[in-house]
């Protein structure tokens, strides 16, 4: 039934789509033909032009995917897809919780089926064309199967808990749902380094070497207890380089891609590690977890007001009100709003990146090493050096690399006015 919710949902979906298209268009147009002065000697003109083509190809393919996805969602919405799936699920005669699991599972399967061709072409088309992809077809589909399995197991348990609580307590169950989901998420954060991540990559302890000794010496100087520094076989899937910090307590790990180790000096790698330790020392991980949990709490609280709303169900053509359908419909209504709220989280994340950079520069005492590492990473990954500010506002979890480099350069050569303060 066409009502206020119907118009609001369509308007929000189309508005989000338009804003993202605008951000992408501005981002592509912001590309500059000449290599920035900071990257002369790192980026030659030919590879810099290749980076801009890579940006254009990825943006165009992303826009096509977004267009197809929005068109499919609106068609499914208007054509009565939701009540058809609901009728099919109810025909088995299960209780509300199993019926809800089946309902959500079918919708998730349809969405993934729509997304899969775009992932395949992105990996074996665009990434392959620019020399990044090292993933075999077998590895790609094995990763896909593992991802689906984890989603079914972990996501299924979370969904079961949410449906079970709301079926029994109604809107008042938002707090129990939040607690249940929080416990599961925290368990995943603790055990992912030793249970989940090894399903996809091989983690090998960094062997005794100059690099290992330099890393342990730096960590000791900061009073940072290393539970393990590992090499990750990232080269099995991509030529891109990365490093990350994951886990807590005795499950805490620092992981360096083998592609990163192969292309950087020990000083540069220690600077990258110092940046990651900076996130830990500045409590960035805990802050972002708190923000995520607070956002989830607000989402569950608002969900309680929409869960049994007949007008919301009617907007999707659903004659019967149910907890599981209300959950899905609220997610559709809230998703565009959440994507814009993510801009605030991204702003906090960018602030954290600057803090971690400053921590690394001050504690290692070699800001030029981190600058060199950032430059090499940008060139190796064909990064966009001049993203548009609006694109960064919407999507940027990290500041533009030129901004980071210039901020770090000030720690080497402070501004004249700063020297007298």
C-alpha positions in Angstrom: 0.0 0.0 0.0 1.3 3.4 -0.9 1.6 5.5 2.3 3.9 7.8 4.0 6.4 5.1 4.8 6.5 4.0 1.2 7.4 7.5 0.0 9.9 8.0 2.8 11.7 4.7 2.0 11.9 5.4 -1.7 13.0 9.0 -1.2 15.8 7.9 1.3 17.1 5.2 -1.0 17.1 7.5 -4.1 18.6 10.4 -2.1 21.4 8.2 -0.7 22.1 6.9 -4.2 22.2 10.4 -5.7 24.5 11.7 -2.9 27.0 8.8 -3.4 27.0 9.3 -7.2 27.7 13.0 -6.7 30.6 12.2 -4.3 32.0 9.7 -6.8 31.7 12.2 -9.7 33.5 14.9 -7.7 36.1 12.5 -6.6 37.0 11.5 -10.2 37.0 15.1 -11.3 39.4 16.0 -8.5 42.2 13.9 -9.9 45.1 16.0 -11.1 47.2 15.2 -14.2 50.5 16.1 -12.6 52.3 14.1 -9.9 52.2 16.0 -6.6 55.6 17.4 -5.5 55.7 15.1 -2.5 55.6 12.1 -4.8 58.2 13.1 -7.3 60.8 10.2 -7.3 58.1 7.7 -6.2 55.4 8.1 -8.8 56.5 8.3 -12.4 54.1 10.0 -14.8 53.1 6.7 -16.5 52.2 4.9 -13.2 50.4 8.0 -11.9 48.3 8.0 -15.1 47.6 4.3 -14.4 46.4 5.1 -10.9 43.9 7.6 -12.3 42.6 5.0 -14.8 42.3 2.6 -11.9 40.3 5.1 -9.9 38.0 5.7 -12.9 37.5 2.0 -13.6 36.7 1.2 -10.0 34.3 4.1 -9.6 32.5 3.3 -12.8 32.0 -0.3 -11.8 30.9 0.7 -8.3 28.3 3.1 -9.9 27.0 0.3 -12.1 26.7 -2.0 -9.1 24.8 0.7 -7.1 22.5 1.4 -10.0 21.6 -2.3 -10.5 21.2 -2.9 -6.8 18.9 0.1 -6.3 16.8 -0.9 -9.4 16.5 -4.5 -8.1 15.5 -3.4 -4.6 12.9 -0.9 -5.9 11.5 -3.5 -8.4 11.3 -6.2 -5.7 9.7 -3.7 -3.4 7.0 -2.5 -5.8 6.4 -5.9 -7.4 5.4 -7.5 -4.1 8.5 -9.6 -3.5 8.4 -9.3 0.2 4.9 -10.7 0.7 5.6 -13.5 -1.8 8.7 -14.6 0.2 6.7 -14.3 3.5 3.9 -16.4 2.1 6.5 -19.0 1.0 8.1 -19.1 4.4 4.8 -19.3 6.3 3.7 -22.3 4.1 6.0 -24.6 6.1 4.1 -24.0 9.3 7.1 -23.3 11.4 7.0 -21.1 14.5 7.7 -17.3 14.2 11.5 -17.6 15.0 12.3 -20.4 12.4 10.1 -18.7 9.9 11.9 -15.4 10.5 15.3 -17.1 10.0 14.1 -18.6 6.7 12.7 -15.2 5.6 15.9 -13.3 6.3 18.0 -16.1 4.9 16.2 -16.1 1.6 16.4 -12.3 1.3 20.1 -12.4 2.2 20.7 -15.1 -0.4 18.9 -13.1 -3.1 21.0 -10.0 -2.3 24.3 -12.0 -2.4 23.3 -13.6 -5.7 22.9 -10.1 -7.1 26.3 -9.0 -5.6 28.4 -12.0 -6.6 28.8 -11.2 -10.4 30.1 -7.7 -9.4 32.6 -9.2 -7.0 33.8 -11.7 -9.6 34.4 -9.0 -12.2 36.0 -6.7 -9.7 38.5 -9.4 -8.7 39.2 -11.1 -12.0 38.5 -8.1 -14.2 39.6 -4.8 -12.7 42.1 -6.1 -10.1 43.5 -8.6 -12.6 43.9 -5.9 -15.3 46.0 -3.7 -13.0 48.2 -6.5 -11.7 46.8 -6.7 -8.2 44.8 -10.0 -8.3 46.6 -13.2 -7.3 43.5 -15.1 -6.2 42.8 -18.3 -8.0 39.2 -19.2 -8.9 39.4 -22.0 -6.4 40.6 -19.7 -3.6 37.9 -17.1 -4.5 35.1 -19.6 -4.2 36.6 -21.3 -1.1 36.7 -17.9 0.6 33.1 -17.3 -0.5 32.0 -20.6 1.0 33.8 -19.9 4.3 32.3 -16.4 4.4 28.8 -17.8 3.9 29.3 -20.5 6.5 30.5 -17.9 9.1 27.6 -15.6 8.3 25.1 -18.5 8.7 26.6 -19.6 12.0 27.4 -16.3 13.6 24.8 -14.2 12.0 22.2 -16.9 12.5 22.8 -17.0 16.2 22.6 -13.3 16.5 19.4 -13.2 14.5 17.9 -16.0 16.5 18.6 -14.2 19.7 17.0 -10.9 18.4 13.9 -12.7 17.1 13.5 -14.7 20.3 13.7 -11.8 22.6 11.4 -9.5 20.6 8.8 -12.3 20.2 8.6 -12.8 23.9 9.0 -9.2 25.3 8.0 -7.0 22.4 9.5 -3.5 22.0 10.8 -3.7 25.6 13.3 -6.4 24.5 15.6 -3.9 22.8 18.0 -3.9 25.8 18.2 -7.7 25.9 18.8 -7.8 22.2 21.6 -5.2 22.5 23.3 -7.2 25.3 23.1 -10.5 23.4 24.5 -9.0 20.2 27.2 -7.1 22.1 28.4 -10.3 23.9 28.6 -12.2 20.5 30.5 -9.3 18.9 33.0 -9.0 21.7 33.6 -12.8 21.7 34.3 -12.5 17.9 36.7 -9.6 18.6 38.6 -11.7 21.2 38.8 -15.0 19.3 38.8 -13.9 15.6 42.7 -13.8 15.5 43.0 -17.4 16.5 39.7 -18.9 15.2 38.4 -17.0 12.2 41.3 -15.2 10.5 43.4 -18.4 10.1 40.5 -19.8 8.0 41.4 -17.3 5.3 45.2 -16.6 5.7 48.2 -18.4 7.0 49.8 -16.6 10.0 53.5 -17.5 10.5 55.5 -16.0 13.4 58.0 -13.5 12.1 61.4 -15.4 12.1 64.4 -14.1 14.0 65.9 -11.3 11.9 67.0 -7.7 12.0 63.3 -6.8 11.5 62.1 -8.9 14.4 64.7 -7.6 16.7 63.9 -4.0 15.7 60.2 -4.6 16.3 60.7 -6.1 19.7 63.2 -3.4 20.7 60.7 -0.7 19.8 57.8 -2.4 21.5 59.9 -2.8 24.7 60.7 0.9 24.6 57.0 1.6 24.7 56.1 -0.9 27.4 54.0 -2.8 24.8 53.8 -6.5 25.4 53.9 -8.4 22.1 51.9 -11.6 22.1 53.0 -12.2 18.6 54.1 -10.6 15.3 53.0 -12.6 12.3 53.6 -12.6 8.6 50.4 -13.0 6.6 50.4 -14.7 3.2 48.6 -11.8 1.6 50.4 -12.4 -1.7 48.3 -15.5 -2.3 45.4 -13.2 -3.1 46.8 -9.7 -4.0 49.9 -7.8 -4.6 48.6 -5.0 -2.4 50.3 -4.5 1.0 48.8 -4.0 4.4 49.3 -4.3 8.2 46.8 -4.6 11.0 46.4 -5.0 14.7 43.7 -7.4 16.0 42.6 -9.1 19.1 42.9 -8.4 22.8 44.9 -9.8 25.7 46.7 -13.0 25.0 44.9 -13.2 21.6 46.4 -9.9 20.5 48.3 -10.0 17.2 50.1 -7.7 14.9 50.1 -8.9 11.3 52.3 -7.8 8.5 51.5 -8.8 4.9 54.4 -10.6 3.2 54.0 -8.1 0.4 54.6 -5.3 2.9 57.8 -6.9 4.3 59.2 -7.5 0.8 59.0 -3.8 -0.2 59.9 -1.9 2.9 63.1 -1.3 5.0 63.1 -2.4 8.6 62.9 1.3 9.7 59.8 1.8 7.6 58.2 -1.4 8.9 58.8 -0.4 12.5 57.2 2.9 11.7 54.1 1.1 10.4 54.1 -1.0 13.5 54.5 2.1 15.7 51.4 3.5 14.0 49.4 0.4 14.9 50.7 0.4 18.5 49.7 4.1 18.6 46.1 3.1 18.0 46.3 0.8 21.0 48.1 3.2 23.3 45.7 6.0 22.4 42.7 3.7 23.1 41.4 4.1 19.6 40.2 0.5 19.3 38.2 0.8 22.5 36.7 4.1 21.5 35.5 2.8 18.2 34.1 -0.3 19.9 32.2 2.0 22.3 30.9 4.1 19.3 29.8 1.0 17.5 28.0 -0.4 20.6 26.3 2.9 21.3 25.1 3.1 17.7 23.8 -0.4 18.0 21.9 0.4 21.2 20.2 3.4 19.6 19.3 1.3 16.6 17.7 -1.4 18.8 15.9 1.2 20.8 14.4 2.8 17.7 13.6 -0.6 16.2 11.2 -1.2 19.1 9.0 1.7 17.8 8.8 0.3 14.3 8.8 -3.4 14.8 5.0 -3.9 15.0 4.0 -0.9 13.0 1.2 -1.9 10.6 1.8 1.1 8.3 5.5 0.1 7.8 4.4 -3.4 6.9 1.7 -2.1 4.6 4.2 0.0 2.7 6.0 -3.2 1.7 2.7 -4.9 0.8 2.7 -7.1 3.8 -0.8 -7.9 5.1 0.5 -9.6 8.3 2.6 -7.9 10.9 5.6 -10.0 12.2 8.7 -9.4 14.2 11.1 -10.7 11.5 9.5 -8.6 8.7 9.5 -5.5 10.9 13.2 -6.1 11.6 14.0 -6.3 7.8 11.8 -3.3 6.9 13.3 -1.2 9.7 16.8 -2.1 8.3 15.8 -0.9 4.9 14.4 2.3 6.3 17.4 2.9 8.6 20.2 1.9 6.2 20.4 5.2 4.3 20.3 7.1 7.6 23.1 4.9 9.0 25.3 5.5 5.9 25.2 9.2 6.6 25.7 8.7 10.3 28.8 6.8 9.3 30.3 10.1 8.1 30.6 11.1 11.8 32.4 7.8 12.6 34.7 8.3 9.7 35.6 11.8 11.0 36.6 10.2 14.3 38.6 7.5 12.5 40.5 10.2 10.5 41.3 12.0 13.7 42.6 8.7 15.2 44.9 8.2 12.2 46.5 11.6 12.7 47.0 10.8 16.4 48.6 7.4 15.6 50.9 9.0 13.0 52.0 11.6 15.6 52.6 8.8 18.1 54.7 6.8 15.7 56.7 9.9 14.7 57.4 11.0 18.3 58.2 7.6 19.8 60.2 6.1 17.0 61.9 9.4 16.3 62.0 8.8 12.5 58.9 10.5 10.9 60.7 10.3 7.5 60.5 6.5 7.7 56.7 6.6 8.1 56.4 9.2 5.3 58.5 6.9 3.0 56.3 3.9 4.0 53.1 5.9 3.2 54.5 7.0 -0.2 55.5 3.4 -1.2 52.2 2.0 -0.1 50.3 4.6 -2.1 52.3 3.9 -5.2 52.1 0.1 -4.8 48.3 0.3 -4.3 47.7 2.9 -7.0 46.0 5.1 -4.3 44.1 8.3 -5.2 46.3 11.1 -3.9 43.8 13.9 -4.4 40.3 12.7 -3.3 37.6 15.3 -3.2 36.8 16.6 0.3 33.1 15.6 0.0 34.1 12.0 -0.9 36.4 11.9 2.1 33.6 13.3 4.3 31.3 10.4 3.3 33.6 7.5 2.8 37.1 8.3 4.2 38.1 6.3 7.2 41.6 7.5 6.6 42.8 11.1 5.8 44.1 11.7 2.3 47.7 10.5 2.2 49.0 13.9 1.2 47.4 15.4 4.3 49.0 12.7 6.4 52.4 13.3 4.8 52.2 17.0 5.2 51.2 16.7 8.9 54.1 14.3 9.5 56.5 16.7 7.6 55.6 19.4 10.2 57.1 17.2 12.9 60.4 17.3 11.0 60.3 21.0 10.0 57.7 22.8 12.2 56.1 26.0 10.9 58.1 29.2 11.7 55.3 30.5 13.9 55.3 27.2 15.9 59.1 27.4 16.5 58.6 30.6 18.6 55.8 29.3 20.8 
